[in-house]
């Protein structure tokens, strides 16, 4: 009996000791310290990021940090884009998480709500850089007034137009369309050129491409698309029906190529550079791509318009930097965030490589001044938004989701548009109700 | 008595590695999946026990039935092509000669390519704007406008995907059939020849019955593979148009990972597993009957 008691006491003592030790180990990282752009402690930092079109830029950012901080270099691992969510979830479940990670901003609210990201509010409070950081990023980085990350990079949508085709069609290349009726009139003229040329481009089989480029047309027309959560009504406003009617009319008028119906996102980025499209909603990433693809083509960029003149909107996409629960280097992760938002990195890394800055006040820089197209596309940051919902993939991004179903019925069938919208609204509401 | 017990322990020791392997890699994951299917199990939140709700939801889920019926239809369409086509190719290439051996190799090569890679290859071949198939058909004057092969019409999409799958896997059945045909004793076919049987009579009355086990094996493998179809549809149509080409596994994948509903995905997987088990049992019964 005495032996049992001794063993019990010993066990309790060991457990208490272990708890004490673990608290001591946590203490330095759980304390908010003033952030710098350098190392808080030495040793390699691990970071995960999704693979994709922005790899070069993320590589440059990490290289810049590593050059400045040789004692705490970031070791970057790319995860295939489609496996990122699963990989993060597995990592969290098994406790094998990186010190920091890039996350498709659209998924952030889900992870924030589930308590899987480190609350950085106290560490980031008072940063002047955050007052001008991309609004869309900051919206989804916030859950119930707590802040969980900062922008890593931004992709914004805008209307690209082919100046050569404008000139051939008798349009003024210095005056892009400022409303959807104007866009329609211009598209008709460009399509009338004949041959393989069409006035407009519409990705018929790609949910993500459409929220990126057609969603802003609805926002600019005063509509709301997604349901944020249970009880929130999706697809509100006349702009939804007006834009669907506009796109249906574009298809019926022959202003888009037949092949656009099969576009599932694989060749989306190659379409504008083909030189066969008059106007197309696409992203800032297309500036460099179109130039590489078709060096002699002259093109311009304007904001995606709505039904009324001079109304405009944009989709702000991209990635956030966040810290997963279980990270052992929160202070250094926060320092990396400070580094990303610093004036020097915004100008000498982001802007120098002609990538969008993630702070609106950094747009006015020497590199963008030499490149009017980037200046034009950067205006999207001021009118852009990012949808906020806990079920973005199910409602919007999924190839089986109600958003794409609604668009395809609107574009390619004669179904009554009110019915089409009502069906999608019900499905989106049902999905949101379960979130 | 002592000796018998010792023998049993020795026997158990011999099978222990295999037993451990099966327990760890089959029994435990299967049990875990059943357990998950009874929960509201998100990838990122605490699981909550909900009994059979996931199964009830699955049976009342319209998209589940659309995907399930499409998968059965795809299986019913592609299996005969793979079996009959593979068998005919085997008949052509089974006789021993260099040319036939070379032909066998050429037909078999796509089997070693990954399905994802071959699907991507065919996606580009069928591309409306950049694909060589439309280019060839246009140049030959067989079509006036490029055909929208993928994601617009369910029938056309299914045909295009099935073509790519036949190209990819028909060689597998062919090789097995070649082995079975070559194993038919020469004296039996010679005897039928002496009896005056023609070529097709020899094939139908002698070779086919003697290779029936292989036919059933290839059918079983093909049916299971088709019921589990995913890569080709995910890459080539993503279930379009209007989810009419979404397979069951595609639906499982979407729910489990992008939607983070692992519990529901587990329930869907179990339903699919039971379906496959039913097909397998039918096939095995048929195999035994053919043997008897």
Interface residues (C-beta under 8 A of the other chain):
Chain A: X83 X85 X86 X88 X89 X90 X92 X93 X110 X111 X114 X116 X204 X205 X257 X258 X259 X261 X262 X264 X266 X267 X274 X391 X393 X394 X397 X398 X399 X400 X404 X405 X408 X409
Chain B: X42 X43 X44 X45 X63 X123 X127 X128 X129 X130 X145 X146 X148 X149 X150 X151 X152 X237 X238 X239 X240 X241 X242 X243 X246 X251 X254 X257 X258 X259 X260
